[in-house]
Amino acid sequence: MASMETAAEHERILREIESTDSNCIGPTLRSVYDGQEHGLFVEKLDMRIRNHDREIEKMCNHHFQGFVDSITELLKVRGEAQKLKSQVTETNKHLQDDGKELITSMEELQQCRVQQRNIATTIDKLTHCLPVLEMYSRLQEQMRAKRYYPALRTLEQLEHTCLPRAGQYRFCSIMAENIPKLRTQIRDTAMTQLRDFLESIRKHSEKIGETAIRQAQLQRSLDSSISTQPRALIGRRGRKEAAALTGAGTDSGGPGGSPASEQDSGILDVEEEGEEDEVPGAQDLVDFSPVYSCLHIYTVLGLRDVFENYYRKQRRKQARLVLQPHSNMHETLDGYRRYFNQIVGFFVVEDHVLHTTHGLVNRAYVEELWELALSKIVAALRTHSSYCDDPDLVLDLKNLIVLFADTLQGYGFPVSQLFDMLLEIREQYGEILLKRWNIAFRQVLDQDNFSPIPVSTEEEFRHYTSLFPLQDPELEKLPFPKKLPFSEFVPKVYCQLKEFIYACLKYSEDLHLSSTEVDDMIRKSTNLLLTRTLSHCLHYAIKKKNVGLAELVQVIINTTHLEQCCQFLEEFISNITNVPPDTANATKLYGTSTFKDARHAAEAEIYTNLNAKIDQFLQLADYDWLTAVQGGGTVAASDYLVDLIAFLNSTFSVFTNLPGTPTEHATLPGKVAQTACMSACKHISTSLMQLLLDPEIRQISMGALHQLNADVKECESFARAGPVAGFQGDTLLLAFSDLRQLLELFTEWDWSTYLADYGKSTCKYLRVNPHTALVLLEKMRETSRKNNVFAQFRKTDRDRQKLIDTVIKQLRNLIAQHHA
C-alpha cells in the first residue's frame, strides 16, 4: 500500500513538473526531498525522460523531410533576407539621417512645452504668492511708519485672505507664525502711545484750559460788542465760526480721516500763537490720533471693553490729581488760574473725546466726572477763598470763576452751583469790603480837622460841590472867601460811599442776576456799611478821648449834611442799576437813621462833655457850711460860679454864632444849642441840690444857704440873659425852680404856707419835696445844737430850736400821711 501511494505521489509530482513553469518548480522538488523516497523518484524521473526522448526521436523521424525542405526554403529566404536587410539598413540609415533634425526639433519642442508648463505653473503660484509678499511688504512699511491701525487691517487681510490662497510654502508658514507676534506688537505699541498721550495731556491740561478760557473770553467780548450776532460756542459746536473769528486753524485729528496718524506721539502741539487775536481750539493743540488709533486697534482685536475700562480708569485718576488744589493756591490769583486751567483742559479733552469716538466715553460717564469735579471745586474754593482778606483778589477770583463757568457752560456742563457759590463768596467779599472801608473811614476821621472848609475861589467851590451834592443857594450867593458848613470828612465819606457801591457793583457783574437782584444786593451791602462800619467809626470818633466840644459840634453838622445826601445815594444806586427807587419791595437805605443816631450820639456827648466841664468848675466849690448870716448888704456869688457862668456864656456865644463872636468854629444847630443849654442849667441845679443833700455834710447854717441862694441868683441871671435864642419866656429858669423854691422856703422861713398849701396846685412851694426839706432841716438842727452851746440862756435861740423841731415833726407827719 505504501509503495502504491509513493508511486502515485511521484506521478503527480512529475505531471506537475511537466505542466508548471520552471520558475515555480522549486516548491515541488522540495516536497520530493522532504520525503524519504527521492531515489525512487529519481529513477521514476529518468524513466520519464527516456520516454520523452523516444517520443521526440519518433517525431523527428516523422518530420525530417519536411525539415529538410524547410531548411532549403530557409536558405533561399536567407539570400532574400540579406537583400531586404541591406535595403532596410539603407532605408533606416536614410530615415535616421532624415529624423535627426526632426528629433532635434521635437526635443526642442518638448523642452519648450516643459518650460511653458513650468512658466504657467510659476505664474499661477506667483499669482497667489505675490499678493502675500506685497501685503507683507506693505505691512512692514506701515509698521515702520507706525501706522498701526492700517497695519492691523493689512494683517487681518493677509491672515484670512492672502495666505490661504498662497498654499503651503515655508515663507507663508513663517509669516503665519509672525502674525500673532505682530498683532501683539501693534496692541502694545498702541497702548504705549495712549499712555504717552495721557501723560502728555495731563502735563498740558493747563495750556489747553488756558486756550479754551481765552476762547470764551474772546467770544464774550465779541458777544458784548456785536449783540446782534448769535453766540457761536467755541469748541465742539461752533468750531468753524470760532476759527474764522479767532484765526484758529481747522485741521483736526478726528476720526473723519485715517484713524492712525502719520505722526509718532505728536500728541500735543503747544506752540505759542503768532498773534494775540488768533486763539486755536483745543483740537488744534491736541493730537487725538493715539486715542482714535488705539480705540480702532482694540476694537479690531475684540478688546474694546478692555480699552474703554482702561481709558476711563486712567482719566479718573488724572481727574483726582487735577482737582486736588495746591495748599498755597489762595495766596495769588495765578494759583487759582492754574487750577481752573487744568480743570478746563481736562474736561475740554473729555468733551472732544465724547463727541468724536462714538462710545469710548458716554454722557453718563462725563456727567459723573463733572459732578465729582463740581463738588470738589466748590469745596476747594470755599476753603481757600475763606483765607483771602484782599477785596481786589476776591474780585479777580470772582471774575476768574465766572470765566471758568462760562467756558465750561459753553461745552454743555451745568455750572449753576458755581454761581450759587459766587453768591456765598459775595457775603465774604462784602465783609472784606467792610473791613477795608472801616480802615478808610478811620483814616478820614483821623485826618479830619473838624473845621468848616474854607474856599477862596469859584474853582475850589465847584470842586467840593462836584464831590458832594451841596444845595445851599444862600451859601452860593455869599462872596469869596467863604466857608462850607461841613469839614473835609463829608465829601470824603460821600466819595467813599460811592466807591463802595461801585465795588459792590463790580462783583455783581456777569453773575446772571437781574437788575432788581443787583440793586437789592448793593442796597443791602450799603446798609451794612452805613449801619455797621460807618456808624461804628462815627461812634468811635465821638467817644474817643480828647474830643472837644468844637469837634462834636462839627460832627453834628457833618452828619446832618450826610443825612441830607442819602436821597442822592438812592438816586446814584438807581442810576447804575437802572432800577427806579420807587420799585415795589425795593430795599431802602438806612443812611438817614444811621446819621441820626450818630448825630444824637454826638449831641449826647456834647451834653456829657459840657456837664463834665461844669463838674470841673463845681469841684472848685468851697462853701463854708457853718458860716453865720452876714449882717447887712447883699451876698456876692461864689468865684467858681462866676467863672462857670462866664465859660457858659463864652461857649454858647461861640457855637450859636451870636453877633460879635468869631466864626472859626461850626455853628451849633438851634435845637441842639437849646438842649445843651437846658441840660447845662439842669445839671448845675441838680449838682447844687446834691451838694446840699450830700450825706457827708451833716450841718448847714442859714448863712451857707444865703450864699448858695446868691449863687442860684447868678445862675438865674444867666438864664434870663438868654444865652441861646429860641427859648419861650422863662423856660430856662424852670431848670432852677426846684432849688429856687427850696431856698426861698428856708431863707423866708415860710413853713406855715408850705404846710398849709402842700398838695395844692396853687402852692407857692409846689416843687419842694418834703423829704428834701426834712433832710435839710435836720442838718440845720444839728448846726443849731452844736453852735449854740448856750442856747438855753437865750430865749430867741430856744424858740428857734423849738420851731425847727416843730417843723420837723410836722414834716414827718405830712410824709407819713401821704405815704399812707
Secondary structure, DSSP 8 states (H G I E B T S, - for coil): -HHHHHHHHHHHHHHHHHHS-GGGHHHHHHHHHHSS-HHHHHHHHHHHHHHHHHHHHHHHHHHHHHHHHHHHHHHHHHHHHHHHHHHHHHHHHHHHHHHHHHHHHHHHHHHHHHHHHHHHHHHHHHHHHHHHHHHHHHHHHHHHTT-HHHHHHHHHHIIIIIHHHH-S-HHHHHHHHHHHHHHHHHHHHHHHHHHHHHHHHHHHHHHHHHHHHHHHHHHHHHHHH-TTS----TTTTSHHHHHHHH--------TTS-SS-SSSS--B-----SSTT----HHHHB--HHHHHHHHHHHHTT-HHHHHHHHHHHHHHHHHHHTS--TTGGG-HHHHHHHHHHHHHHHHHHHHHHHHSSSSS-HHHHHHHHHHHHHHHHHHHHHHHTT---HHHHHHHHHHHHHHHHHHHHTT---HHHHHHHHHHHHHHHHHHHHHHHHHHHHHHHH---S-EEE-SHHHHHHHHHHS----HHHHHS-SSEEESS-THHHHHHHHHHHHHHHHHHHHTTS---HHHHHHHHHHHHHHIIIIIIHHHHHHHHHSTT--HHHHHHHHHHHHHHHHTHHHHHHHHHHHHT--TT-TT-----HHHHHHHHHHHHHHHHHHHHHHHHHHHHTT----TT----SSS-----HHHHHHHHHHHHHHHHHTT-TTS--SS----HHHHHHHHHHHHHHHHHHHHHHHT-TT-----HHHHHHHHHHHHHHHHHHHT-SSTT--TTGGGGGGHHHHHHHHHHHTT-HHHHHHHTT-TT-TTTT--HHHHHHHHHHHHHHHHHH-TTGGG-HHHHHHHHHHHHHHHHHHHHHHHHH-
